Amino acid sequence: MEQVKSTSYPKEKISILLLENISDAAVAEFTTAGYSVRKLTGALSEADLINEIKDVHLLGIRSKTQVTRKVLEAAKKLQAIGCFCIGTNQVDLKAATEQGVAVFNAPYSNTRSVAELVIGLSIVLIRRIVDKNAAAHNGVWMKEAKGSYELRGKTLGIVGYGNIGSQVSVLAENMGMNVMYYDAETKLPLGNAVQQRSLKELFEQADIISLHVPSNRSTEMMINRETLSYVKKGAIFLNYARGEVVDLEALKESLESGQLSGAAVDVFPVEPEKNGAAFSTPLQKLSNVILTPHIGGSTEEAQHNIGLDVSAKLLNYLEKGASFGSHTVPAISVPPIENTHRILHVHQNVPGVLSAINTALSENKINILGQYLKTNDQIGYVVLDVDRQLSQEALALLKEVKHTIKARLLY
Ligand SMILES: NC(=O)c1ccc[n+]([C@@H]2O[C@H](COP(=O)([O-])OP(=O)(O)OC[C@H]3O[C@@H](n4cnc5c(N)ncnc54)[C@H](O)[C@@H]3O)[C@@H](O)[C@H]2O)c1
């Protein structure tokens, strides 16, 4: 079992501020670990956050709180920010890196929510429920079997076989589907899924196509007139990935011509910021098309998992110096080692810092038992395991090392 060390800094002095009504699952993780938490239901403005953040060691936010450079400059004690959501756009990552503040999020906590919905919508589309449902609401009886199919035996073509794509693959095989996928990388198939060498090969065989690629230069508009011309007549198309991946005009044409017989789209190149705001897309009012407001991953379970995931990352960083998953501090994950004391040092990534740290320690007759360094373009992060507890004088010396951003005595 992994040894649990007690931290040098008293837990009651650690200030944890959670904004935007972060899940109680996260609060429970912190309180079980012996910390007290201040939880606010709303987001804070920049000015209010600057006031509140001065003594905060850990900050938890969701997507509404903007953590700007000014906020970070006021956050003298801040060790880490937990974004209890999927993205980290709301944090000035460059400024956070410069300040040596670790930034964590939960990119994969809603994987299952998306995967389940893709399967559910595939059934709804292949059975042509959308139009029958609309007709029934309008007082029209539309009972017919023509054009309605089972999923069993159909071929699902997955574009992007990552976390979500591979989960969809497993669920689809359990529904009796044949699964094929196209990915930029060679990916080990789960179950009987078969990787295809090109999007063309995949589209030519798939009855249902589902996108699960990220938004980047290689995927921008990857679904366009040309790629859509490869699809089987009557195929169904789902985009629960990112809006920039699809040319919506080309998708509309394909649906209107009957090349595609249905589609479900959750993500759009431009999405309204607020609930209730006007929204328009070329796909509105098309037959057998389901439009949803970017809710593929929005479930209670995903929120709960996000709470557990991000609080675990924050606690691991606070108590062990483990920065794995951070977008700013380079990733190091070393379990605590018996009979050692741990020091964490974040510095600007320039030559000579490590030897200056070692000199400061040897001058204090402190033996280094383990030393782990990782750097990125801007900063370096060192986890040092030493044989004696660092005195306050030695810690002060380390803080004086040129180019130091932060130094922390962990235990
Ligand atoms: N609708 C929602 O609410 C929602 C929720 C969660 C995730 N998402 C989106 O779903 C997508 C997939 O998420 P994930 O967690 O599975 O990501 P992931 O990083 O685990 O997987 C992405 C896969 O796409 C592959 N890929 C990248 N570029 C490619 C290219 N040009 N051609 C083919 N394959 C390529 C990668 O190799 C990887 O296997 C992302 O765009 C994510 O933002 C949407």
The ligand as an SDF file (V2000), in Angstrom:
LIG
                    3D

 44 48  0  0  0  0  0  0  0  0999 V2000
  -20.6570   16.7140  -27.3140 N   0  0  0  0  0  0  0  0  0  0  0  0
  -20.0900   16.7920  -26.1340 C   0  0  0  0  0  0  0  0  0  0  0  0
  -20.6920   17.2340  -25.1680 O   0  0  0  0  0  0  0  0  0  0  0  0
  -18.7080   16.2710  -25.9590 C   0  0  0  0  0  0  0  0  0  0  0  0
  -18.3240   15.7360  -24.7140 C   0  0  0  0  0  0  0  0  0  0  0  0
  -17.0310   15.2180  -24.5770 C   0  0  0  0  0  0  0  0  0  0  0  0
  -16.1500   15.2470  -25.6400 C   0  0  0  0  0  0  0  0  0  0  0  0
  -16.5370   15.7940  -26.8210 N   0  0  0  0  0  0  0  0  0  0  0  0
  -15.6340   15.8240  -27.9770 C   0  0  0  0  0  0  0  0  0  0  0  0
  -15.5020   14.4930  -28.4600 O   0  0  0  0  0  0  0  0  0  0  0  0
  -14.2870   14.3790  -29.1830 C   0  0  0  0  0  0  0  0  0  0  0  0
  -13.5630   13.0990  -28.7930 C   0  0  0  0  0  0  0  0  0  0  0  0
  -13.2250   13.1300  -27.4160 O   0  0  0  0  0  0  0  0  0  0  0  0
  -12.2730   12.0070  -26.7890 P   0  0  0  0  0  0  0  0  0  0  0  0
  -12.2500   12.2480  -25.3200 O   0  0  0  0  0  0  0  0  0  0  0  0
  -12.6490   10.6650  -27.2790 O   0  0  0  0  0  0  0  0  0  0  0  0
  -10.8790   12.4300  -27.4340 O   0  0  0  0  0  0  0  0  0  0  0  0
   -9.5560   11.5500  -27.5600 P   0  0  0  0  0  0  0  0  0  0  0  0
   -8.4340   12.5020  -27.6060 O   0  0  0  0  0  0  0  0  0  0  0  0
   -9.5400   10.5030  -26.5100 O   0  0  0  0  0  0  0  0  0  0  0  0
   -9.7130   10.8130  -28.9820 O   0  0  0  0  0  0  0  0  0  0  0  0
   -9.6130   11.4860  -30.2010 C   0  0  0  0  0  0  0  0  0  0  0  0
   -9.1270   10.5070  -31.2500 C   0  0  0  0  0  0  0  0  0  0  0  0
   -9.1350   11.1580  -32.5160 O   0  0  0  0  0  0  0  0  0  0  0  0
   -7.9690   10.7940  -33.2140 C   0  0  0  0  0  0  0  0  0  0  0  0
   -7.6370   11.8060  -34.2240 N   0  0  0  0  0  0  0  0  0  0  0  0
   -7.0800   13.0170  -34.0490 C   0  0  0  0  0  0  0  0  0  0  0  0
   -6.9510   13.6590  -35.2120 N   0  0  0  0  0  0  0  0  0  0  0  0
   -7.4400   12.8240  -36.1620 C   0  0  0  0  0  0  0  0  0  0  0  0
   -7.5950   12.9230  -37.5580 C   0  0  0  0  0  0  0  0  0  0  0  0
   -7.2150   14.0120  -38.2270 N   0  0  0  0  0  0  0  0  0  0  0  0
   -8.1350   11.8640  -38.2080 N   0  0  0  0  0  0  0  0  0  0  0  0
   -8.5320   10.7610  -37.5340 C   0  0  0  0  0  0  0  0  0  0  0  0
   -8.4000   10.6160  -36.2070 N   0  0  0  0  0  0  0  0  0  0  0  0
   -7.8830   11.6410  -35.5260 C   0  0  0  0  0  0  0  0  0  0  0  0
   -6.9150   10.6650  -32.1390 C   0  0  0  0  0  0  0  0  0  0  0  0
   -5.8170    9.8790  -32.5640 O   0  0  0  0  0  0  0  0  0  0  0  0
   -7.7200   10.0010  -31.0200 C   0  0  0  0  0  0  0  0  0  0  0  0
   -7.6870    8.5950  -31.1050 O   0  0  0  0  0  0  0  0  0  0  0  0
  -13.5040   15.6510  -28.8820 C   0  0  0  0  0  0  0  0  0  0  0  0
  -13.6650   16.5540  -29.9600 O   0  0  0  0  0  0  0  0  0  0  0  0
  -14.2030   16.2180  -27.6700 C   0  0  0  0  0  0  0  0  0  0  0  0
  -14.0480   17.6010  -27.5920 O   0  0  0  0  0  0  0  0  0  0  0  0
  -17.8080   16.2920  -27.0100 C   0  0  0  0  0  0  0  0  0  0  0  0
  1  2  1  0
  2  3  2  0
  2  4  1  0
  4  5  1  0
  4 44  2  0
  5  6  2  0
  6  7  1  0
  7  8  2  0
  8  9  1  0
  8 44  1  0
  9 10  1  0
  9 42  1  0
 10 11  1  0
 11 12  1  0
 11 40  1  0
 12 13  1  0
 13 14  1  0
 14 15  2  0
 14 16  1  0
 14 17  1  0
 17 18  1  0
 18 19  2  0
 18 20  1  0
 18 21  1  0
 21 22  1  0
 22 23  1  0
 23 24  1  0
 23 38  1  0
 24 25  1  0
 25 26  1  0
 25 36  1  0
 26 27  1  0
 26 35  1  0
 27 28  2  0
 28 29  1  0
 29 30  1  0
 29 35  2  0
 30 31  1  0
 30 32  2  0
 32 33  1  0
 33 34  2  0
 34 35  1  0
 36 37  1  0
 36 38  1  0
 38 39  1  0
 40 41  1  0
 40 42  1  0
 42 43  1  0
M  CHG  2   8   1  16  -1
M  END
$$$$
